[in-house]
Every structure is written in C-alpha cells, then in structure tokens.
Amino acid sequence: FVFGRGGEEAQALAAAGVPFEVVPGVTAGVAAPAYAGIPVTHRDEASAVAFITGHEDPGKPGSALDWGALAAFPGTLVFYMGVRNLEGIARSLIDAGRPESEPAAVVAHGTLPEQRVVAGTLADIAERAAAAELTAPAVTVVGPVAGLRETLAWIERRPLFGRSVVVTRAREQSSTLAHRLAALGAAVVEAPAIRIVPRESEELDRAVEGIERYALVCLTSPNGVRLFAEALMRRGRDARALAGAKVATIGPGTAEALAGFGIGADVVPERSVAEALVEELEPVPVEGRPVLIARAAEARDVLPDALRERGAHVDAVALYETVAEPLPERAIDAAARADYVTFTSSSTVRFFVEALARAGTPFPSEARVVSIGPVTSSTAHELGLDVHVEAARHDIDGLVEALLEDANQAAPA
C-alpha cells in the first residue's frame, strides 16, 4: 500500500465482487531504516517524514517531483527504489537547496541476512553506495536522523547478524531454538523436516495403568516426557504415581522438561546419549526388577539391551514415532543459501536430506553443519555430510553455544 500495487489489486477485487482482507504491515521505508538503527522521526531531529519513489529519473523533463519542495521539507526524506538514480536524486536535492552536509544513508536488503548499510552525506552518498556495490532493494534516508545510526545501530552488533541458520526440528519444537538464534541476530529459516506422531497402544495402556509396579522409569527425550505426562493425566494419574520409582532421563534437557510437570529426575547424565545413562545407572539395582523405558519408536536399543543384560525386566514402550514432514518450496530455496544447518536428532538429518533429494536440490555446499551430539553426527556422516560443529552439551543450549563459538571464530578480526 506504499509504492506497491496493493491499492490497484484491491480495486480489481472490489470491481469483480471478490471479498478480500487487508493485512497491515510495516512499510520498508520504516522497517529497513529501523533495522539499520535509523528512526525516521525523532523528537530532537525530525517531526515529519516524506516517502518518495526513487524510480523516476530526476533529470527527465516534466518530473512529477517538486525538488524545491522536497529540499525545503522540514523533516526526513525516505526514497524507495532509488539505487540506480541515487546520484541524480542527491544532485537534484543539493541544486534545490538541501545542504551538501546533510546526513544520508542507504539500507540495502533491509531486515535480511544480507542487509548492508552505507552512511555518508548528501554530497558523497551516491559515490559511497557505488563503491560498496549496493543493489536493490534499498531505501535511502536523507536527514539528521541518518546520523543517529552511529549510536543506534543494533542488529549488526549481534554475534550472528548476517548469518542464515536452518532449523530442522519439528514445528512444535522449533520455536525455542529459533527464538534463541534470532535473539543473537541470525536470520532463521524454519524447515521442519520431521513431525512427531503420538502412538496409542495396549503396551502403553498397560504400562500407565500399572505404573506403580516399576522400580525404574526411564524417559529419553522431551517429546517422550510430554506424551508420557499426557498419558498419565488422561487416565487420571499424576506425579504421585511415580512415588515408588526412581526416574531417569537422558540428559539435562529431558530432566528440565520433566520438571515442568512437577516431577524431579533421580538420575541425569550430563551427556544426552543413551550410553551416558547406562553408565549413570550402574549403581542402581535393577536385577529382577521391572523397568519402564518410554521412548520413540525408532530409538536405539542401547539402553534396554544394557538393562536386560543386568537382569532387569524391561518394558520398552513407544510413545511416538518420527515421520517425514514435507518441506515447502520456499523453505528449501532458503535452506539452499544458508550459512548453517542445525540438526537435533538423527531423524532430522535423514528426513531433511531426503526432502532436498526429492526436490532435486543438493545439500548447501557452503553451509556448515551443526549437530547436537555424536549420534546425530554419526547419521550425518553415514549420509555423506561433513559435520563442522558438534555440541559439547547435547541439548539446545549446547547447540547454540557451539554454533556461536564457531561463528565468532569465523568472523573477521
């Protein structure tokens, strides 16, 4: 609705009798400068702002723009789509009386990972933009507010600014990781390669109904915690049903999810792999005792096999299965240009690679692969991927820390 075809499209729909809805957005003339640390108005600097199309050649006869009025305008000038005509725009404003020393800035690809900003004065902004090889889309800001960027630039100072990071977790889980990365300045591409499908079974019914008989209950993932707690609640049970059992989790992340349901874990290895839990459980007597392992259908058998070898009577119950989630074309296109691709499980690796193959898109050769842990890394290697970063702590916090450390090492001095 600002230098676009929204109004014309709405008119065409109205004329055709087609109902429509307008979803208001933030125009580029405000959004891009804001991302560059430039407020288009400021109580001390500018009480008015004018939005102008920069497509028009300033030198053409019969220009629709009144350069004298623009030069005298008592506020900020924001030019859309004016990169090619920037030299003529600046010259026309100066010739019409706007001071050569007026601060100016060009924001190209605003709010995107490739955002670039060039600042200067009206006299040299065109030369600076050309030297930086800025390309459209871009907006140009003219006025004292452009000078505020020196102190208000914010997004470029975040450690992951300019980097595109693909999140392949299930959609219902991706927000935590996506928000963490976005807060660090990354442009997050959500490409959920998997979907969590709960399972109902007689095995699960029997396990929940007879939960009090288990001496040890093992939960292997946050997904498993959520679905196990829901299964208890559906049958009118709560945390008290686990009063007589030791509860073990694979890693701190799973223990944290369990605590969210008011249940404390008794055994929590630092590493979020089954092998670590096997080691932590060695002092726990299990011979001849019933043990419940609530897990994913495709989970490895490391834990149940180890406990059975020690004489435990193990019920390994599948709470859910992980299935492939079709990726939209836009997610695949964005992923192909990514700087980082994150994997939080073997299934995210497998299904993401399969989704790219179905789309005929090669894995992004320039992207650095970030794995949450050794099991996920092993799957990536099996599928021919190089793993550039592996989290020391096998949870979301550890993954973010590892990615951030890698990005800092790669940043220019």
Buried (B, 14 or more C-beta within 10 A) or exposed (E): EBBEEEEEEBEEEEEEEEEEEEEEEEBBBBBBBBBBBBBBBBEEBBEEBBBBBBEBEBEEEEEEBEBBEBBEBEBBBBBBBBBBBBBBBBBBBBEBEBEEEBBBBBBBBBBBBEBBBBBBBBBBBBBBBEEEEBEEBBBBBBBBBBBBBEEBBBBBEBBBBBBBBBBBBBBEBBBBBBEBBBEBBBBBBBBBBBBBEBBEEEEBEEBBEEBEEBBBBBBBBBBBBBBBBEBBEEEEBEBEBBEEBBBBBBBBBBBBBBEEBEBEBBBBBEBBBBBBBBEBBEEBEBEEBBBBBBBBBBBBEBBBEBBBEBEBBBBBBBBBBBBBBEBEEEBBEBBBBBBBBBBBBBBBBBBBBBBBEEBEBEBBEEBBBBBBBBBBBBBBBEBEBEBBBBBEBBBBBBBBBBBBEBBEEEEEE
